[in-house]
Amino acid sequence: MNDDLRKLDSARLVLKTSLGLTAFLAGADKFAGVLADWPHYLSPAVRAILPVAPTTFMTVVGVIEMAVGIAILGRWTRAGSYLAMAWLLGIAGNFVVAGSFLDVAVRDVVLATAAFALARLTEALAAPRAVGAASRLSVAA
């Protein structure tokens, strides 16, 4: 791997680790409630259409966030990153609709942008690896 690819890969690994752990830990905290009172973040409009209690809904959200974190940290970085991006934009939309926590909405848009960058870096860096593996196979044959 040349120096430029190493630099890009190091940026990818930082994003992968930070976004994956953040998603997983935020999801796990839906069960512990140490970081926040998560149901408090639901807008009244979302609360009104929920078929379950806000606490139950946030527990399901926690499971999904943990799965996304595992995907990002594991073999499904690209797919997990795109899911995280969409999820974060949805959360930001919830805050905008509620007209509250707008600072958190802005932060989530920035995190969604980072998740998009991770997905694109993962795609871009997969191509040189595939080409390198193919060229090593042709040399060995």
C-alpha positions in Angstrom: 0.0 0.0 0.0 1.5 3.3 -1.0 1.8 6.3 1.4 -1.3 8.1 0.2 -3.4 4.9 0.6 -2.0 4.5 4.1 -3.1 8.0 5.0 -6.6 7.5 3.6 -6.8 4.1 5.4 -5.8 5.6 8.7 -8.6 8.2 8.3 -11.0 5.4 7.5 -9.9 3.4 10.6 -10.4 6.5 12.9 -13.9 7.1 11.5 -14.7 3.3 11.6 -13.7 3.0 15.2 -15.3 6.2 16.5 -18.6 5.9 14.6 -18.9 2.2 15.3 -18.2 2.6 19.0 -20.5 5.6 19.3 -23.4 3.8 17.7 -22.9 0.7 19.8 -22.4 2.6 23.1 -25.4 4.9 22.4 -27.5 1.8 21.7 -26.3 0.0 24.8 -27.1 3.1 26.9 -30.8 2.9 25.8 -30.8 0.0 28.4 -28.7 1.7 31.1 -29.8 5.3 30.8 -26.4 6.7 32.0 -25.8 9.1 29.2 -29.3 10.6 28.7 -33.0 10.2 29.4 -33.5 8.9 25.8 -37.3 9.0 25.6 -37.1 12.7 26.5 -35.5 13.3 23.0 -38.6 12.1 21.1 -40.7 14.9 19.6 -44.4 15.1 20.6 -45.3 14.3 17.0 -43.3 11.0 17.1 -44.7 10.2 20.6 -48.2 10.6 19.2 -47.8 8.0 16.5 -45.8 5.4 18.5 -47.7 2.1 18.8 -45.7 1.4 22.0 -44.5 3.3 25.1 -41.5 5.7 24.4 -39.3 3.6 26.7 -40.1 0.5 24.7 -39.5 2.3 21.5 -36.1 3.5 22.7 -35.1 0.0 23.7 -35.8 -1.2 20.1 -33.8 1.8 18.9 -31.0 0.7 21.2 -30.9 -2.8 19.6 -30.8 -1.3 16.1 -28.0 1.1 17.1 -26.0 -1.7 18.6 -26.4 -3.8 15.4 -25.3 -0.8 13.3 -22.3 -0.3 15.5 -21.3 -3.9 15.1 -21.8 -3.7 11.4 -19.5 -0.6 11.1 -16.9 -2.2 13.3 -17.1 -5.6 11.5 -17.2 -6.7 7.9 -20.2 -4.5 6.9 -18.6 -1.1 7.4 -20.0 0.4 4.1 -23.6 -0.8 4.7 -23.5 0.1 8.4 -22.1 3.6 7.6 -24.9 4.3 5.1 -27.5 3.1 7.7 -25.9 5.3 10.4 -26.0 8.2 8.0 -29.7 7.8 7.3 -30.5 7.1 11.0 -28.6 10.2 12.1 -30.4 12.4 9.6 -33.7 10.9 10.8 -32.8 11.8 14.4 -31.9 15.3 13.3 -35.2 15.6 11.5 -37.0 14.5 14.7 -35.4 17.4 16.6 -36.2 19.9 13.9 -39.8 18.9 13.8 -39.9 19.2 17.6 -38.2 22.6 17.4 -35.9 21.6 20.3 -32.4 20.2 20.7 -31.4 22.0 17.6 -27.7 21.9 18.7 -27.9 18.1 18.8 -29.6 18.1 15.4 -26.6 20.0 14.0 -24.2 17.6 15.6 -26.1 14.6 14.2 -25.9 16.1 10.7 -22.2 16.4 11.1 -22.0 12.8 12.3 -24.1 11.7 9.3 -21.6 13.5 7.1 -18.8 11.5 8.8 -20.7 8.3 8.3 -21.1 9.1 4.6 -17.3 9.8 4.4 -16.6 6.5 6.0 -18.8 4.6 3.5 -17.1 6.4 0.6 -13.6 5.8 1.9 -14.4 2.2 2.5 -15.6 1.9 -1.1 -12.6 3.7 -2.5 -10.1 1.7 -0.5 -11.7 -1.6 -1.4 -10.9 -1.1 -5.1 -7.1 -0.9 -4.7 -7.1 -3.9 -2.4 -9.1 -5.9 -5.0 -6.7 -4.8 -7.8 -3.7 -5.6 -5.6 -5.0 -9.1 -4.8 -5.8 -9.7 -8.4 -2.4 -8.7 -9.5 -0.7 -10.9 -6.9 -2.8 -13.8 -8.0 -1.8 -13.3 -11.7 1.9 -13.1 -10.7 1.6 -16.3 -8.7 -0.1 -18.1 -11.6 
